[in-house]
């Protein structure tokens, strides 16, 4: 008697109906999301265009530009491996919003591009130096503040058009 109560009769037609209903409901939701995003893609592009225009029209405060360039060259804040936007803003004594707009509007770079540009310039000096011929690429990318060799290679190639090894070989040929 106990085993009879464990078995329940299942109506297969009901299960098929339930499965198909959830399938079509999911399809309807996905299509609705796709349609909604297709309608609103133009507003996203409009916001992007508006943001680019606002940076193009921005007249950076010359004092901020001078301070950023001076402190970056003198104190070399980019050598700090884990520097972030807020700590840079604090060290430069520039409000975060103003720093962001200045970097994007005047320097045409976001925070990471800006910091990594300076790091690549420092790496170029080391790679081109006769004094540092014995330094490995790994030592150099750590020394200039990068934590990852792949990120270092990507930014180095972006700003110089060649890999660090190619750059070093070219400098050695020229010297």
C-alpha positions in Angstrom: 0.0 0.0 0.0 2.8 2.4 0.8 4.3 2.1 -2.7 1.1 3.0 -4.5 1.0 6.5 -2.9 4.5 7.3 -4.2 3.5 7.1 -7.8 1.5 10.0 -9.3 -0.1 9.9 -12.6 1.3 12.7 -14.8 -0.6 14.1 -17.8 2.0 14.5 -20.6 -0.2 16.9 -22.5 -0.2 19.3 -19.5 3.6 19.1 -19.3 3.9 19.8 -23.0 1.6 22.8 -22.7 3.5 24.2 -19.7 6.9 23.7 -21.6 5.7 25.4 -24.8 4.1 28.3 -22.8 7.3 29.0 -20.9 9.3 28.8 -24.2 7.0 31.3 -26.0 6.9 33.6 -23.0 10.7 33.6 -22.9 10.9 34.2 -26.6 8.4 37.1 -26.3 10.5 38.7 -23.5 13.7 38.4 -25.4 12.2 39.9 -28.6 10.6 42.7 -26.5 14.0 43.5 -25.0 15.7 43.4 -28.4 13.0 45.7 -29.9 13.2 48.1 -27.0 17.0 48.4 -27.2 16.8 48.9 -31.0 14.4 51.8 -30.5 16.7 53.4 -27.8 20.0 52.9 -29.5 19.7 56.3 -31.1 19.3 58.0 -27.7 22.5 56.2 -26.5 24.4 57.5 -29.6 23.0 60.9 -29.0 24.2 60.9 -25.4 27.7 59.8 -26.6 27.8 62.6 -29.2 26.7 65.1 -26.6 29.4 64.0 -24.2 32.1 64.3 -26.9 30.8 67.8 -27.8 30.9 68.8 -24.1 34.6 67.7 -23.9 35.4 69.5 -27.2 33.9 72.8 -26.0 35.5 72.5 -22.6 38.2 75.1 -21.9 40.5 73.5 -19.3 41.7 75.6 -16.5 45.3 76.5 -17.4 46.3 76.3 -13.7 45.1 72.6 -13.6 46.9 71.7 -16.8 50.1 73.3 -15.6 49.8 71.6 -12.2 49.1 68.2 -13.7 52.0 68.4 -16.1 54.4 69.7 -13.5 53.5 67.2 -10.7 53.5 64.3 -13.2 56.9 65.2 -14.4 58.5 66.1 -11.0 56.9 63.6 -8.6 56.2 60.9 -11.2 53.0 59.8 -9.6 52.5 57.3 -12.4 55.2 55.1 -10.9 52.9 54.2 -8.1 51.6 50.7 -9.2 48.2 50.9 -7.6 47.4 54.6 -8.1 43.7 55.2 -8.7 41.7 58.2 -9.9 40.7 59.4 -6.4 44.3 59.3 -5.1 45.6 61.1 -8.2 42.9 63.8 -7.7 43.9 64.1 -4.0 47.7 64.3 -4.8 47.1 66.9 -7.5 44.7 68.8 -5.3 42.1 69.0 -8.1 38.5 68.1 -7.5 37.6 64.7 -9.1 35.1 66.1 -11.6 37.5 68.8 -12.7 40.3 66.3 -13.1 38.1 64.0 -15.1 37.0 66.7 -17.5 40.5 68.1 -17.8 42.0 64.7 -18.7 39.2 63.9 -21.2 38.9 67.4 -22.6 42.4 68.7 -22.7 44.6 65.6 -22.8 42.0 63.5 -24.8 42.6 60.5 -22.5 40.8 58.8 -19.8 42.5 58.2 -16.4 44.1 54.8 -17.4 45.3 56.0 -20.8 46.7 59.1 -19.2 48.7 57.3 -16.4 49.8 54.5 -18.8 51.0 57.1 -21.4 53.4 58.5 -18.8 54.4 55.0 -17.8 55.2 54.1 -21.4 57.3 57.3 -21.8 59.3 56.4 -18.7 59.8 52.8 -20.1 61.0 54.2 -23.4 63.7 56.2 -21.6 64.8 53.2 -19.7 64.8 50.9 -22.8 66.8 53.5 -24.8 69.3 54.0 -22.1 72.7 52.4 -22.4 72.9 52.2 -18.6 69.8 49.9 -18.4 70.7 47.4 -21.1 70.9 44.6 -18.5 67.4 45.3 -17.2 64.7 42.8 -18.2 61.4 43.9 -19.7 59.8 42.4 -16.6 61.9 44.6 -14.4 61.1 47.6 -16.5 57.3 47.2 -16.6 57.2 46.7 -12.8 59.5 49.6 -12.3 57.3 52.0 -14.3 54.1 51.0 -12.4 52.5 48.3 -14.6 51.3 45.2 -12.9 50.8 43.1 -16.0 53.1 42.4 -18.9 50.2 42.1 -21.4 48.8 45.5 -20.4 52.3 47.0 -20.6 52.7 45.5 -24.1 49.3 46.7 -25.3 49.9 50.3 -24.2 53.6 50.3 -25.3 52.6 49.2 -28.8 49.6 51.7 -28.8 51.9 54.7 -28.1 55.1 53.6 -30.0 53.9 51.3 -32.7 56.2 48.5 -31.6 56.8 46.1 -28.8 59.2 46.9 -26.0 61.7 44.3 -27.3 61.5 45.8 -30.9 61.9 49.3 -29.4 65.0 48.2 -27.4 66.6 46.5 -30.5 65.9 49.6 -32.6 67.6 51.9 -30.0 70.6 49.5 -29.8 71.0 49.7 -33.6 70.9 53.4 -33.6 73.5 53.7 -30.8 
